Amino acid sequence: MNNLQRLQAAGLIEVQHALTPDEVSSINQLSSAEVDALISVRAKLGDDFFSHKVPVGDSHRMGTMIL
């Protein structure tokens, strides 16, 4: 499973939001430890935190990605 798939499975990136090839490349260049950290932060802060911090319509970019 690549980084993008791991982040999608963890709910950090919504599948229906198309990413550019550069975004996919950048995500897949993250180290395993970096992806683990993103997943851990997401789990610890939860959905409510990110839903209040990420502007509507921009949720696929960062934070929940849903960052």
N, C-alpha and C positions, 0 to 999 in steps of 0.2 A: 504494500500500500504506500503510495507516495505521499508527500506532505499535504498536497491539496486534498487528497482523499481523506487523510487523517483529520484535517481541520473541518472538512464537511461532515464527517462522521461524528465529530465532537460538537457539532452545531455552531461552529465559528464562522463558517461560510455557507450561505444558503446556495443550494445547487442551482436554483432557477436564475441566479444572478450571473450573467456571463462575465467572465474576466478576460482581459486582453492577454495575448500571448506573453507580453512582458510581465504582467502581474503573475501569471502562472509560473513563469520561469523564476521570478523572484521568490515566490513561495516555495518552489521546489529546491531552491538553493539554500533555504534555511537548514541549519543543523538539526539533528534529531532532538538535541537538548533544547533548542529554541522552540521547536514545535511543542515539545513536552511542557515548556514553561507557559506558552500561550494557552494550552489546554488547561493547565493547572490554575492559572489566573482566572480564566473563564469559569471554571468549576467553583472556585472559592468566592468570586464576586457575584456570580449568578446572573440570571436573565434580567432581573429588575434593575440592577446596576447599569447594564449596557443599554437597556431600552430607554433609560432616562438620559443617557449621555450621548447617544448617537442620534443625530437629526433624522427625522423621517425622510425616506428617499435616499439616504446616504448610508444605510445600514450595511450595505455590502462592501464598504470600503475599509472599515477598521472597527475595533472594539468587538462587537459581536461579529463583525465582518458580515454580519447578517443584516472582520475588522473590518 
